[in-house]
């Protein structure tokens, strides 16, 4: 417990001058132990770098799982948020009235996303905003189920095809179709209505379709599942199946959208248009929780009417101001192009390291979404050693080092990262 307020607002350190040991003790005593931590307390975040109380800097190669795509505290996004607060138009406002930040955000995002579900007509897109990404995943699930009901599936019998090793969040409905036992164990009863099949296997998808199937929910690249890319043509194959069977194809691009893989949207790599798109994380530039479900206007109007959806903070003014600024930065600074160019440089250097390392099994990824799979599966050991070298990364599915820095990473920062990867993957011996 803090004794005085003197500990706060020490500009030399960040928010407080409370020592690291005390901060960690506070979390241990007062917080749920639901994350495995790296042993560092971050005091400042700027661009691609995180700083501790002693001024040690760490290259952030996680970017909060793609939330900080434009870099930490991007000045244009920060300015927009600060203007909203000082101008008194950032506070949450009841959804019984209109606000101009929400209207502008909806218009900006709806028109930034290519026309979705074109088989339902060129009606434009509509956006339903929420807070955390998992909320928008559940919005997408509701959309698919409602569509299935409207086409004749008995209510309560609708089924959605999902994929093994998926990750769409940790709310009850979503963990109900996770293949990771620790996400579900002890939290039953699980929500029915999902059929999980092998990722990348189109025949498995076809075989899973029944008279009650209403949709397909998929990550264009699996992030938490091990940084797994599908085989070429998989997304196009899903699109064809959805068209042939009259199913809604829903893409979860919370981690891989908004420039991360070298395109504004990951689905653009195969020129495949989904019926619904789920976005989050980087949507506000990493400053405020903001997510969205985007779909064809005709579908949105079909499923959602007054009272069928709602969220007190979903699309509130401050988040919308940040969202508009973040989308403008993504466009104006061509962050997707940067991700493509810098990702190509970085991946080629990592592949070269892998050839000389006895620890690396495979390197895979698109843009600045790169996974380094470790031979013996102990990726976290390497993540901890990289922290000692001034690099913050995490494991994916236990066996893969995840490399996903902010999209503004420059050549000098890539050299810094490559030098540390070289040392950890080729020069340090592990038991």
SVG drawing of the C-alpha trace seen along z (x, -y; Angstrom):
<svg xmlns="http://www.w3.org/2000/svg" viewBox="-36 -23 65 58">
<polyline fill="none" stroke="black" stroke-width="0.4" points="0.0,0.0 1.3,-3.5 1.8,-5.8 1.9,-9.1 1.1,-10.6 4.7,-11.9 5.7,-8.7 3.6,-9.7 4.3,-11.8 8.0,-11.7 8.9,-12.8 12.3,-11.2 10.7,-7.7 7.3,-7.9 4.1,-7.5 5.8,-6.8 9.2,-6.4 8.0,-3.4 10.8,-0.7 10.3,2.3 10.3,4.8 7.3,3.0 5.4,2.8 5.9,6.5 4.8,7.2 1.6,5.2 0.7,7.2 1.5,10.5 -0.6,9.6 -3.5,7.7 -3.8,9.0 -4.8,12.3 -1.9,14.4 -3.1,14.9 0.0,13.9 3.5,15.2 5.7,12.1 9.2,11.2 11.1,9.6 11.0,6.0 8.8,3.0 8.2,0.7 8.1,-3.0 8.1,-4.7 7.1,-3.7 8.1,-5.7 8.3,-4.6 9.8,-1.1 11.4,-1.3 10.4,-0.6 12.4,-2.0 12.8,-0.8 13.4,-2.9 17.1,-2.8 17.0,-4.1 17.7,-0.8 16.0,-0.6 14.4,2.5 13.5,2.9 9.8,3.8 9.4,6.7 5.9,7.6 4.1,4.2 1.5,5.5 0.5,8.3 0.1,5.7 -1.7,3.1 1.2,0.6 1.6,0.9 2.3,-2.8 4.7,-2.8 4.2,-3.8 2.7,-7.3 2.7,-8.2 2.7,-12.1 -0.3,-12.6 -2.5,-10.1 -1.4,-11.5 -2.2,-15.0 -5.7,-14.0 -6.4,-12.3 -5.0,-15.2 -7.0,-17.7 -10.2,-15.7 -9.6,-15.7 -8.6,-19.4 -11.4,-20.3 -14.0,-18.4 -15.2,-16.2 -13.5,-12.9 -15.8,-11.8 -18.2,-8.8 -21.6,-10.0 -24.9,-8.0 -25.7,-6.2 -29.1,-7.9 -27.5,-10.9 -25.2,-11.3 -21.5,-12.4 -19.4,-13.6 -16.3,-11.5 -18.4,-8.4 -19.9,-9.4 -16.6,-10.4 -14.9,-7.2 -17.6,-5.0 -17.4,-6.8 -13.6,-6.6 -13.4,-2.9 -16.4,-1.8 -14.8,-3.5 -11.2,-2.4 -12.2,1.3 -12.9,2.6 -16.5,3.5 -17.2,6.7 -19.7,9.5 -20.0,8.2 -22.4,11.1 -25.0,9.2 -24.6,6.1 -22.5,2.9 -24.2,1.4 -21.2,0.0 -19.9,1.2 -21.3,0.6 -19.3,0.8 -20.3,1.9 -17.7,0.7 -16.7,2.3 -13.8,2.3 -11.6,5.4 -11.3,7.5 -13.0,10.5 -16.2,8.5 -16.2,8.0 -15.5,11.7 -18.7,12.4 -20.5,9.7 -19.3,11.6 -20.6,14.9 -24.0,13.3 -24.0,12.1 -23.4,15.6 -26.0,17.2 -28.6,14.7 -27.9,15.1 -28.3,18.9 -31.6,18.4 -32.9,16.1 -32.1,18.7 -34.0,21.4 -31.7,23.1 -33.7,23.6 -32.6,21.1 -30.2,22.8 -29.0,25.3 -26.7,22.9 -23.1,24.1 -19.9,22.2 -16.8,23.9 -13.6,22.9 -10.0,24.2 -7.7,26.1 -5.2,24.0 -7.3,20.9 -7.1,17.9 -10.0,15.4 -9.9,14.3 -10.9,15.7 -14.6,15.0 -16.8,18.0 -18.3,18.5 -14.9,18.1 -12.9,20.4 -15.7,23.0 -14.3,23.7 -10.6,23.4 -8.4,26.5 -6.2,25.3 -7.3,27.1 -6.1,24.5 -8.4,21.9 -11.4,24.0 -10.7,26.3 -13.0,25.7 -15.0,23.0 -17.8,25.1 -20.5,25.6 -19.1,24.7 -21.2,22.9 -22.3,25.2 -22.5,24.5 -18.9,24.8 -17.1,27.5 -13.3,27.3 -11.2,28.7 -7.6,28.7 -6.3,25.3 -5.4,25.2 -7.4,28.3 -10.2,27.5 -11.4,31.1 -11.9,31.0 -14.0,27.9 -16.1,29.5 -16.6,32.6 -17.7,30.5 -20.5,28.8 -24.0,29.8 -27.5,28.5 -27.0,26.3 -23.7,24.7 -24.0,20.9 -20.5,19.6 -16.7,20.0 -14.5,18.1 -10.8,18.0 -7.6,16.1 -5.8,15.5 -2.6,16.2 -2.7,17.9 -0.8,15.8 -1.2,17.4 -1.4,20.8 2.3,20.7 2.6,18.0 1.1,20.4 0.5,19.4 -2.1,21.3 -1.2,23.1 -1.5,21.0 -5.1,20.8 -6.7,21.7 -8.5,18.4 -9.7,18.5 -10.9,22.0 -12.8,20.9 -14.4,18.2 -15.5,20.6 -17.0,23.0 -18.8,20.2 -20.3,19.0 -21.3,22.5 -22.9,23.3 -24.3,19.9 -22.2,19.4 -20.8,16.2 -17.0,16.1 -15.6,14.1 -12.0,13.1 -10.4,12.3 -7.7,9.7 -7.3,8.4 -3.5,9.3 -2.8,9.4 -4.8,6.5 -4.1,2.8 -0.7,3.1 0.9,5.8 1.6,8.3 2.5,5.8 -1.0,5.0 -3.6,2.9 -5.6,6.1 -4.2,9.6 -6.9,10.9 -5.5,8.6 -2.6,11.0 -5.0,13.5 -7.5,10.8 -10.2,12.6 -13.0,10.5 -14.7,11.8 -18.3,11.3 -17.3,9.9 -14.1,8.5 -13.0,8.2 -10.5,5.5 -9.0,4.4 -5.7,3.7 -4.0,1.2 -7.3,-0.3 -6.7,-3.1 -2.9,-3.2 -2.4,-1.3 -3.7,-4.1 -7.4,-3.2 -9.3,0.1 -11.2,0.1 -12.4,2.9 -15.0,3.2 -17.0,5.7 -17.3,4.5 -19.7,6.0 -21.8,5.2 -24.6,2.7 -27.3,5.2 -26.0,7.8 -25.5,5.4 -29.1,4.1 -30.4,7.7 -28.9,8.8 -28.9,5.8 -31.8,3.6 -32.6,1.3 -31.8,3.2 -30.2,6.2 -26.6,4.9 -25.0,2.3 -22.0,1.3 -21.5,-1.7 -17.9,-2.3 -18.2,-0.8 -17.4,-3.6 -17.2,-6.3 -15.7,-9.7 -12.2,-9.4 -11.7,-6.0 -13.2,-7.2 -10.9,-10.2 -7.9,-7.9 -9.3,-5.5 -9.6,-8.2 -6.1,-9.5 -4.7,-6.0 -6.3,-5.2 -5.0,-8.4 -1.5,-7.6 -1.8,-4.1 -2.7,-5.7 -0.6,-8.9 2.6,-7.2 2.1,-4.1 2.7,-1.8 1.7,1.3 4.4,0.5 6.9,0.1 5.9,3.4 6.4,5.1 9.8,3.6 11.2,3.9 9.7,7.3 11.4,8.6 14.8,7.3 14.3,8.7 13.0,12.1 15.9,12.6 18.4,11.9 16.6,14.2 16.6,17.0 20.4,16.5 20.8,16.8 18.6,19.9 20.8,21.7 23.7,21.3 21.7,22.2 21.2,25.6 18.2,24.3 15.9,23.1 13.5,25.4 11.7,23.0 11.2,19.3 7.9,18.2 5.7,15.1 4.5,12.2 5.6,8.5 6.5,7.8 4.7,10.9 7.5,13.4 7.8,16.6 11.0,18.5 10.2,22.0 12.6,23.6 13.7,27.3 13.0,28.4 10.0,26.3 11.3,24.1 10.9,20.8 10.4,19.0 14.0,19.7 15.2,17.8 12.7,15.0 14.1,14.5 17.7,14.5 16.7,11.9 15.3,9.7 18.8,9.8 20.1,8.6 17.6,5.7 14.9,7.2 11.3,7.9 9.6,10.8 7.3,13.6 6.6,17.2 3.7,18.4 2.2,21.8 5.3,22.6 7.5,23.5 7.9,20.3 9.5,16.9 7.1,14.2 8.7,11.2 6.2,8.4 7.7,5.0 6.0,1.6 5.7,1.0 7.9,-2.0 11.0,0.0 14.0,-1.4 17.2,0.1 19.3,-0.7 16.7,1.0 16.6,4.0 20.4,4.3 20.1,4.1 17.5,6.9 19.5,9.1 22.7,8.7 20.9,9.9 19.1,12.8 22.5,13.8 24.0,14.0 21.2,15.8 20.4,18.3 24.0,19.1 26.4,18.3 24.8,19.2 24.6,22.8 21.5,24.2 21.1,27.4"/>
</svg>
